[in-house]
Amino acid sequence: MGKKTQGALLLLLCLSGLVHCSAAMVFWTAVVEVNYFISPNKTVEKDCECGLFGGNSPLAEAAGVVVLPTGDPKGCGPDPAYNASAFPWIALIKRGNCTFSEKINGAKRQGASAVVVYNVDGSGNSSTQMTHFEALEIVSIMTGNIIGAEIAGLVRNGTEVRMIIHTGSPHGPWMDNYWIYFMSIAFFIVTAASVAYFLFISANRLYNMRAHRRAEKKLKSAAKKAIGCLKVRTLKGDDQETTSDSHMCAVCIESYKAGEVVTVLTCDHIFHKACIEPWLLEKRTCPMCKCDILKALGVEEEEKETMSRAPLQEATVITVAGGEAMYEVPLTDPLNSDHERQQHHYDNRAFEEEGARGQ
């Protein structure tokens, strides 16, 4: 895995970690809907998004008649009393004196279907998110003091108030416009990084492919030069290759016939000229012994050192015993004018021994 891929994965993990942390900081509002009769023919209905679900409350709807704790409006103690005459019912409790878990569990034990805690006096309609780790599986919300006190006053005066709690919308420091901007920027960064990485990989592949093609083109050009330096013969009827069935071209697997043109490689293996030349352009090695003709003729080193050097010089024909030219290889360095001091080098040992005897 490349460093860029690891960086992209690390960025995604960081973003997922931020999302996970932000989810813990999100709080949900509650829509509180109340209705009650002020006369036989007149009903008052009110609703507002004025509640906050407790941090450990299920996000679900609840409905019922509002019931106050008898005696202490804060509903503290092990078993607070509620005079519930109808079911389901919702406990309306004032904040203070004990934990939220104690208030909620006390109402839950008495059969409440939901709990609404309203804030302390003087806090207006402000509210906070309750934390009640020990009171679970019951809808619990908190609302402002003004709203809660108004409903509690109606209930104390004998008015039957029915309440419905709906799930509102998520809010919090990570759910405002800044969070949207942050997520948009993060998405843009991840997308841009992915596109840039894809373009980098594509460009790198294209560059490598072109470099490979250029190298292949140079090697083919070098192979053409090397092929031009190889000896070419026309077989005769009394040649060993035409009189023996054991001699055949290793490329086309055909026996040699008089009049056919063959190419002799630096390793002394011969092949049909029409067969071996396409092979050498692609493979550049002898089909039988894998001898590298570029290396044998010194062309490979010349191409590797610099491609700008002068092309291969006209070969010097060396004639050995038998009256035929065995190889056509350059014996002198064209850049050195002192030909006599140059040391002759042959890559083929058989040719070297024949040359020594010819001298």
Secondary structure as GFF3:
##gff-version 3
##sequence-region A 1 359
A	DSSP	alpha_helix	3	25	.	.	.	ID=ss1
A	DSSP	beta_strand	27	39	.	.	.	ID=ss2
A	DSSP	beta_strand	42	53	.	.	.	ID=ss3
A	DSSP	beta_strand	62	67	.	.	.	ID=ss4
A	DSSP	beta_strand	89	94	.	.	.	ID=ss5
A	DSSP	alpha_helix	100	109	.	.	.	ID=ss6
A	DSSP	beta_strand	114	118	.	.	.	ID=ss7
A	DSSP	beta_strand	139	143	.	.	.	ID=ss8
A	DSSP	alpha_helix	145	156	.	.	.	ID=ss9
A	DSSP	beta_strand	162	171	.	.	.	ID=ss10
A	DSSP	alpha_helix	177	229	.	.	.	ID=ss11
A	DSSP	beta_strand	231	234	.	.	.	ID=ss12
A	DSSP	alpha_helix	240	243	.	.	.	ID=ss13
A	DSSP	beta_strand	261	264	.	.	.	ID=ss14
A	DSSP	beta_strand	270	272	.	.	.	ID=ss15
A	DSSP	alpha_helix	273	282	.	.	.	ID=ss16
A	DSSP	alpha_helix	293	296	.	.	.	ID=ss17
A	DSSP	alpha_helix	299	305	.	.	.	ID=ss18
A	DSSP	beta_strand	316	319	.	.	.	ID=ss19
A	DSSP	beta_strand	325	329	.	.	.	ID=ss20
A	DSSP	alpha_helix	349	358	.	.	.	ID=ss21
###
